[in-house]
């Protein structure tokens, strides 16, 4: 039985080395293509939905300003606030206005 070969794709970032015997070369290549395709799909989605970035950005901003003890409770209250959709829409409008001025 031959020794498993190092994959022809980059090693995973922030992870341990590959388990060289876990996947065949073909499986590694298919997994690599799947990861690239998924990353591209995610980026496309986020570019077409700027509200996602604003939701996360504003949530993180609130967390860092208020530093809640119970982050889960804070997140629950934050994302169920009836004012949130209006605030996000306002921020989207402000962003669009700034972009049109440039």
C-alpha positions, 0 to 999 in steps of 0.5 A, a space after each residue: 500500500 502506498 503512502 498517502 500524498 499531500 493534497 494539491 490544495 492549500 492546507 486549512 487555515 488555523 487547523 491541524 494538518 491534514 489527515 492524509 489518509 482520510 480522503 482520496 485525492 479525488 475527494 480532496 479535490 472535490 471538497 476543495 472545489 465545494 469550499 470555493 463554490 460555497 465561499 463564492 456563493 456566500 460572498 454573492 449573497 452578502 453583496 446582494 443583502 447589505 442588511 446582513 452586514 448592517 445587522 451584524 455590525 450594529 449588533 456588535 457595536 451595541 454589545 461593545 458599547 453596553 457589554 451585557 452580562 448575559 449575551 444571549 438575553 441581550 441578543 434575543 432582546 436586540 433582534 426582537 426589538 420592533 424598532 430594528 427593521 426601521 433602524 436597519 432600513 434607515 442605515 441602508 438609506 444613509 449608506 445609499 445616499 452617501 454612495 450616490 454622492 460619491 
